[in-house]
């Protein structure tokens, strides 16, 4: 079949690749350049999402852990195994036993595709691994492992797989409207396809709205990150003081990546790190590390908008799952996380295949 994919982020590229491998004629349309928006503004982690276990998202975590291993194996030049510390202090919100259960589940869900089992480190061992951590009140830490990536380069690697599979990649080609009879409107006019897959991420519902079509609830959440000077080779998963939220402090390309925030976002607002977010992230960092860092220590910042399935008042608790919705011959993909892009693409391929036989 002749298929059009709208959106050149990681989910769009992965879907295009899977559909081309299934024998379809695929053209992908991206309004800007590939991997230029949300997909290149992540926390740079290939992970199951340890914190999602608290929300009962066991299926998603299991799937993501399986997919984590695939990315690490297929693109070793752009990915790596990262040791991460979860320090436990006397005033930590989550007790040691709770973390132990979560990490046991994490390792169990990974199964044979695990990349290293967790273990407990004493306070002394923790400080030898991460000497900048504050020692007062530290009882120890859990060491576990996840994957790290260069998200933009890994996405462009997927784009190269698309090209090898015969996908036509059309950058700077905004799709203005879509229709339920599988047409898309470009600046040059309407084009007809057999199926259209709307994988435009945060802009997927906006595209439906400007096409006069029904939309699905979607929470748009801005996540901001700061780049700071290096402090070591271990990553850190840290509780935000007085909150249930988690932030990461990670070594990344010779520096330290600090993030993320979760702030409601409108598409007509600038997608950038606000002064409040910078203060929030620096305050969390300074709660755990010494010496303290100030505004002038920030090397760079970036922000992206994550499209999360709607329905949660608390952005931190919004689901990272994904949904597929048909309207005629138009399939819209909502939600999803970076690590599960290939699994999401497999669902898209299956949905398209089933639509043919109906």
Buried (B, 14 or more C-beta within 10 A) or exposed (E): BEBBBBBBBBBBBBBBBBBBBBEBBBBBBBBEEBBBBBBBBBBBBBBBBBBBBEBEBEEBBBBBBBBBBBBBEBBEEBBEBBBBBBBBBEEBEBEBEEBEEBBEBBBEBBEEBBBBBBEBBEBEBBBEBBEBBBEEEBBBBBBBBBBBBBBBBBBBBBBEBBEEBBBBBBBEBBBEBBBBEBBBBBEEEEBEBBBBBBBBBBBBBBBBEBBEBEBBEBBBBBBBBBBBEEBBEBBBBBBBBEEEBBBBBBBBEEBBBBBBBBBEBEEEEEBEBBEEBBEBBBEBBBBBBEEEBEEEBBEEBBBBBBBBBBEBEEBBBBBBBBBBBBBEBBBBBBBBBBBBBBBBBBBBBEBBEEBEEE
